[in-house]
Amino acid sequence: MPQRAGMPTQTRIILGVLLLAALIVPLLGQPYYTKLVSRMAIYAIAALSLDLLVGYAGLVSFGHAAFFGIGVYCAGLLPMVGIDQAWIIVPAAIACAALYGLFSGAVSLRASGLYFIFITLAFAEMMFYVAQGLRMFGGDDGFRLPRPTQLMAGLSLGNPVVLAYTMLVTLVIAIYVARRITGSHFGRVVIAARDNETKLRAIGLSPYPYRLTLYVIASALCAVAGVGFANLVEYASPASMSWVVSGEMLFMVILGSAATVIGPVLGAVVFVGLETVLSSLTEHWLFWLGLILVLRVLLLRHGLYGLLSGRGQR
Amino acid sequence: MSAALVLEQAFNGLQLGMILFLMAVGVTLAFGVMSLINLAHGSMLMLGAYFIAAAGTHITAYPLAFVAALLLTALCAVALEWLVMRPLYQRGHLDQVLATFGVSIAINEAVVMLWGREAVFVAPPEWLDGAVAITETVSYPLYRLAITAVAALAGLALWLLLAHSRLGMRIRAGAENGDIVGALGVNVRLLFCGVFVISSLLAALGGVMLGPLIAVQSGMGDPLLILALAVVVIGGVGSLKGALVASLAVGVIDTFGRMIWPQLLGDLLGNIVANGAVYLLMALVIAIRPTGLYGQHGN
């Protein structure tokens, strides 16, 4: 398992270079690349939140897109009743996602292994169908965002540069929060539950409340990414919470390397890059993405970060 | 709501339940024997449907096309098992989930490359055209009845195979302890390959038969797979009985729910409840029995 104590120098360098590049790109005045940076930052936040579950708690959730979608729909639906301020939309998204996370987590965490994977998938599918059932909001097709989310002082997330910097700041905060969580007493209990549940029980700790708390935190964090995503594509549709999105998020986590904080960020950056390059080369890029995913699992056992940090490949 | 409608919906529910049963049994079999979580299972159903469409354009005799479609799927399953699944048996859940998810999106796109994005037409066999009079006022399409019957027969055949044949004994032994079975001189690799093919064929059978009824297009198997996963969770992993009970329950609840809830709760709320009912049932079962109705182990 990867080291957690302190951030290794090379992690700092990778993060620093990525962040610097991300900060410069929006200044170039090219909306296409600015949006690419936003997309990477948004997926990085989502992947980071999923890694809290997959990497640190060992809980393979295949339904994380539900919380992403909740964020997307909050950013899309609230402006319809005249609320477009970020300080209401973001807390609302967090509250909705946390609530659904509490409900679905309370049930799914009772199960483990295969059951947990299937149940989280089913709960996300339920959310997908709820969104699809909203016929007055386009049903399966979804709807255009009536108005982008407004920050204070006339800044709007509809502006690509504002969005990019906002999501980058959010990402940095998310990384900080994730590291604080995983390094805390709470985080250690969660990790211990992953590594040896029996021992944890033997010292008198039940993993359930810890896991549920982490599940709610991860859900809420993902919803924030969803709000950003709605503003990026200026659209809200059930597709944002389809099982493919859940799979892609898992792909980002494992592409980078789970339980490293930096891994999922790297995974998200490479995934979005891959998606962009492949889709410009061929209409059938999903086919190649699928193949790459299979090859990643079969051949590259420690992820990209493992490759960079020189840990041996088996 | 007339009695005739209730009867018709009951038959529809039974049919959905049987198709789900075919899917769920494949999932449960692959996990029970090889500890494999296979999210590409929905793609096998889709391949079955595309292959019957392709076979139908070349072969006029339906039974021949039917067999050809299943054979083609079996070939794909053998290749898939050899290339991707075999190295996965020893891996953790996360690796299996991701690799089979990758396979699924690759196959979903491959059919678009071969057949395009438009839905493909599949003709039902002519001799199954027409309807059967069930009561004096109710008639039901013969083809749909045939689907239910064939699915039930397939389930019965599988049960006979598993419970009363030498191969079935080996498969059950392999599920208990693959290493020991291997040490006793059984070719476990071949056995596992066989189980994967059987599991894929059950899904493909569903696809072949659903072809004329639902739109044959990329990703058509995935909603059914996810429903089947809910069935597996409700019934309990590794249990045939659980899969049967849960599939029929889910089939009936889903079919009737779509009719009843919108009438009770209005269009919007009714649709939402109807779509979510199966998952709420699953949540309820898991809250009471975390390993499903008949399941024993979850890891």
Boltz contact constraints between the chains, C-beta under 6 A:
constraints:
  - contact:
      token1: [A, 60]
      token2: [B, 93]
      max_distance: 6.0
  - contact:
      token1: [A, 60]
      token2: [B, 94]
      max_distance: 6.0
  - contact:
      token1: [A, 107]
      token2: [B, 283]
      max_distance: 6.0
  - contact:
      token1: [A, 107]
      token2: [B, 286]
      max_distance: 6.0
  - contact:
      token1: [A, 107]
      token2: [B, 287]
      max_distance: 6.0
  - contact:
      token1: [A, 110]
      token2: [B, 286]
      max_distance: 6.0
  - contact:
      token1: [A, 110]
      token2: [B, 290]
      max_distance: 6.0
  - contact:
      token1: [A, 111]
      token2: [B, 286]
      max_distance: 6.0
  - contact:
      token1: [A, 111]
      token2: [B, 290]
      max_distance: 6.0
  - contact:
      token1: [A, 112]
      token2: [B, 298]
      max_distance: 6.0
  - contact:
      token1: [A, 113]
      token2: [B, 298]
      max_distance: 6.0
  - contact:
      token1: [A, 113]
      token2: [B, 299]
      max_distance: 6.0
  - contact:
      token1: [A, 114]
      token2: [B, 37]
      max_distance: 6.0
  - contact:
      token1: [A, 114]
      token2: [B, 237]
      max_distance: 6.0
  - contact:
      token1: [A, 115]
      token2: [B, 233]
      max_distance: 6.0
  - contact:
      token1: [A, 115]
      token2: [B, 298]
      max_distance: 6.0
  - contact:
      token1: [A, 118]
      token2: [B, 229]
      max_distance: 6.0
  - contact:
      token1: [A, 118]
      token2: [B, 233]
      max_distance: 6.0
  - contact:
      token1: [A, 119]
      token2: [B, 233]
      max_distance: 6.0
  - contact:
      token1: [A, 122]
      token2: [B, 230]
      max_distance: 6.0
  - contact:
      token1: [A, 122]
      token2: [B, 279]
      max_distance: 6.0
  - contact:
      token1: [A, 122]
      token2: [B, 282]
      max_distance: 6.0
  - contact:
      token1: [A, 125]
      token2: [B, 226]
      max_distance: 6.0
  - contact:
      token1: [A, 126]
      token2: [B, 276]
      max_distance: 6.0
  - contact:
      token1: [A, 126]
      token2: [B, 279]
      max_distance: 6.0
  - contact:
      token1: [A, 129]
      token2: [B, 275]
      max_distance: 6.0
  - contact:
      token1: [A, 130]
      token2: [B, 272]
      max_distance: 6.0
  - contact:
      token1: [A, 133]
      token2: [B, 271]
      max_distance: 6.0
  - contact:
      token1: [A, 133]
      token2: [B, 272]
      max_distance: 6.0
  - contact:
      token1: [A, 133]
      token2: [B, 275]
      max_distance: 6.0
  - contact:
      token1: [A, 247]
      token2: [B, 101]
      max_distance: 6.0
  - contact:
      token1: [A, 250]
      token2: [B, 98]
      max_distance: 6.0
  - contact:
      token1: [A, 254]
      token2: [B, 98]
      max_distance: 6.0
  - contact:
      token1: [A, 284]
      token2: [B, 109]
      max_distance: 6.0
  - contact:
      token1: [A, 284]
      token2: [B, 113]
      max_distance: 6.0
  - contact:
      token1: [A, 286]
      token2: [B, 105]
      max_distance: 6.0
  - contact:
      token1: [A, 286]
      token2: [B, 109]
      max_distance: 6.0
  - contact:
      token1: [A, 287]
      token2: [B, 106]
      max_distance: 6.0
  - contact:
      token1: [A, 287]
      token2: [B, 109]
      max_distance: 6.0
  - contact:
      token1: [A, 287]
      token2: [B, 110]
      max_distance: 6.0
  - contact:
      token1: [A, 290]
      token2: [B, 102]
      max_distance: 6.0
  - contact:
      token1: [A, 290]
      token2: [B, 105]
      max_distance: 6.0
  - contact:
      token1: [A, 290]
      token2: [B, 106]
      max_distance: 6.0
  - contact:
      token1: [A, 291]
      token2: [B, 106]
      max_distance: 6.0
  - contact:
      token1: [A, 293]
      token2: [B, 102]
      max_distance: 6.0
  - contact:
      token1: [A, 294]
      token2: [B, 84]
      max_distance: 6.0
  - contact:
      token1: [A, 294]
      token2: [B, 99]
      max_distance: 6.0
  - contact:
      token1: [A, 294]
      token2: [B, 102]
      max_distance: 6.0
  - contact:
      token1: [A, 294]
      token2: [B, 103]
      max_distance: 6.0
  - contact:
      token1: [A, 297]
      token2: [B, 95]
      max_distance: 6.0
  - contact:
      token1: [A, 297]
      token2: [B, 98]
      max_distance: 6.0
  - contact:
      token1: [A, 297]
      token2: [B, 99]
      max_distance: 6.0
  - contact:
      token1: [A, 298]
      token2: [B, 87]
      max_distance: 6.0
